[in-house]
């Protein structure tokens, strides 16, 4: 696994590397993409959602709508966490 320093500052780069790792794992059969969203059970081409980019093959399979909602929740939580860190300084 590739360890990338300055994780927060390099998030787009991290996402690119992790997406490549997931694609390779699907291609080689290490990961199997389900045809159903794990959140709403709709039939779809599920997308890999990462709760922790440092664990690239630990994913939750979500439809596009649920994946968008999950990413918005993460972004909102990150803003809250960043605000807490700034107030401590």
WOBELLIN-V416406 format. One line per field, one symbol per residue. ss: DSSP state (~ for helix, > for strand, _ for the rest). phi: phi as a letter, one per 30 degrees, with the letter a starting at -180 (. if undefined). burial: # if it has 16 or more other ideal C-beta (glycine too) atoms within 10 Angstrom, else .. Layout:
ss = ???
phi = ???
burial = ???
This chain:
ss = __________~~~~~~~~~~~~~~~~~~_______>______>___>>>>________>>>>_~~~~~~~~~~~~~~~~~~~~~~~~~_
phi = .dccdheddceeddddddddddddddddjdbcddcbddcciddacdcdccdbddbdccbcdbdeddddddddddddddddddddddddd
burial = .............#..##..##..#.....#.....#.#....#.#####.....#..#####..##..#...................
